[in-house]
Amino acid sequence: MHEATLTIGQLADRSGVAPSALRYYERLGLIRAERTGGNQRRYARTELRRVAFIRISQQVGVSLEEIREALDSLPSGRTPTPEDWAALSRAWRERLNEKIRLLGKLRDDLDGCIGCGCLSLQRCTLYNPGDALAAEGAGARLMLPRPGPDAA
């Protein structure tokens, strides 16, 4: 085995991810390991970047299935280049911008609700008298983007 590889313990230490999670990521096809003659896992150092990408993506609410699809779009025969990562980033840019917008709206509206102290349902921007918004569907109708006419 090449010296530049990492054991699962080394990858766990460097990435901050538990070995059990690394084995789970491997089982899902998110990361790859080679096996030694004694059947021990050895990870290429490039897997550190993939693990970092997985962790950050999860932190912003991206599912493991979506992460796998994104990682599958990277080249398998070579180490991804900065251009490969940039292409992946472009594919998620709009989605992440929408998440940022929603988080900002939640922060600002929540700040207003907690900070205003009005205790008045007549002035509350989130009040829904008679549950009128139920006709539009389930969920936080005043916070989430309203589906367009083409939405199913």
C-alpha positions in Angstrom: 0.0 0.0 0.0 1.2 3.5 -0.8 2.4 5.7 2.2 0.1 8.5 1.2 -2.9 6.5 2.2 -4.7 7.0 5.6 -6.1 4.4 7.9 -9.7 4.8 9.1 -8.4 6.1 12.4 -6.2 8.7 10.7 -9.0 9.8 8.4 -11.3 10.1 11.4 -8.7 12.2 13.3 -8.0 14.4 10.3 -11.7 14.9 9.3 -13.3 15.0 12.7 -15.8 12.3 11.6 -16.2 9.1 13.6 -15.0 5.9 12.1 -18.5 4.5 12.2 -19.7 7.4 10.1 -16.8 6.9 7.7 -17.8 3.2 7.3 -21.4 4.4 6.7 -20.3 6.9 4.0 -18.3 4.1 2.4 -21.3 1.8 2.4 -23.3 4.5 0.7 -20.6 5.1 -1.9 -19.8 8.6 -0.8 -16.1 7.7 -0.1 -13.9 4.9 -1.3 -11.3 2.8 0.4 -8.8 0.3 -0.8 -8.2 -2.9 1.2 -4.9 -4.2 2.4 -4.0 -7.9 2.3 -5.3 -8.1 5.9 -8.6 -6.5 4.8 -7.9 -3.1 6.5 -9.2 0.0 4.9 -6.8 2.5 3.4 -8.1 5.9 2.1 -6.4 8.1 -0.4 -5.7 11.6 1.0 -8.1 13.0 -1.5 -10.9 11.4 0.5 -10.4 14.1 3.1 -11.8 16.7 0.6 -14.8 14.4 0.0 -15.5 14.0 3.7 -15.2 17.8 4.2 -17.7 18.3 1.4 -20.1 15.7 2.9 -20.0 17.3 6.3 -20.5 20.9 5.0 -23.3 19.8 2.7 -25.1 18.0 5.6 -24.8 21.1 7.7 -26.8 23.1 5.2 -29.4 20.5 4.9 -28.4 18.5 1.8 -29.4 14.9 2.0 -26.9 12.1 1.7 -28.6 10.9 -1.5 -28.1 14.3 -3.1 -24.5 14.4 -1.8 -23.9 11.0 -3.4 -25.4 12.2 -6.7 -23.1 15.3 -6.7 -20.0 13.2 -5.8 -20.9 10.7 -8.5 -20.7 13.6 -11.0 -17.0 14.0 -10.2 -14.5 12.1 -12.3 -13.7 8.6 -10.9 -10.5 8.0 -12.7 -8.6 10.9 -11.3 -8.5 13.4 -8.4 -11.1 16.1 -9.0 -9.6 19.5 -10.1 -10.7 22.9 -8.9 -12.8 23.2 -12.1 -14.6 19.9 -11.2 -15.5 21.3 -7.7 -16.5 24.6 -9.3 -18.9 22.9 -11.6 -20.4 21.0 -8.7 -20.7 24.3 -6.8 -22.5 26.0 -9.7 -25.1 23.2 -9.8 -26.0 23.9 -6.2 -25.6 27.7 -6.2 -29.3 28.6 -6.7 -30.4 26.0 -4.1 -28.0 27.4 -1.5 -29.0 31.0 -2.3 -32.6 30.0 -1.6 -31.6 28.4 1.7 -29.7 31.5 2.6 -32.7 33.7 1.8 -35.0 31.5 3.9 -32.6 31.5 6.8 -32.4 35.3 6.7 -36.1 35.5 6.6 -36.5 33.1 9.5 -33.8 35.1 11.5 -35.5 38.4 10.7 -39.1 37.3 11.3 -38.1 35.4 14.5 -36.2 38.4 15.7 -39.3 40.5 15.1 -41.6 38.0 16.9 -39.3 37.6 19.9 -38.3 41.3 20.1 -41.5 43.1 19.3 -43.4 41.9 22.4 -46.7 43.1 20.8 -48.5 40.0 21.9 -51.1 41.1 19.4 -52.5 38.7 16.9 -54.0 41.7 15.0 -50.5 43.1 14.2 -48.6 39.8 13.9 -47.2 39.2 10.4 -47.4 35.4 10.9 -50.9 35.3 12.3 -53.3 33.2 10.2 -56.9 33.9 11.3 -59.3 31.0 10.8 -56.5 29.0 9.3 -57.2 30.6 5.9 -53.8 29.4 4.6 -54.8 25.8 5.0 -56.4 26.0 1.5 -53.0 26.6 0.0 -51.6 23.3 1.4 -49.6 22.0 4.4 -46.6 23.7 6.0 -45.4 27.1 6.9 -47.2 29.0 4.1 -46.0 32.5 5.2 -42.4 31.5 5.5 -41.8 29.0 2.6 -41.8 30.2 -1.1 -45.2 29.8 -2.7 -45.2 27.2 -5.5 -45.6 28.6 -9.0 -48.4 27.6 -11.4 -46.2 24.8 -12.8 -45.6 23.1 -9.4 -47.1 19.7 -8.9 
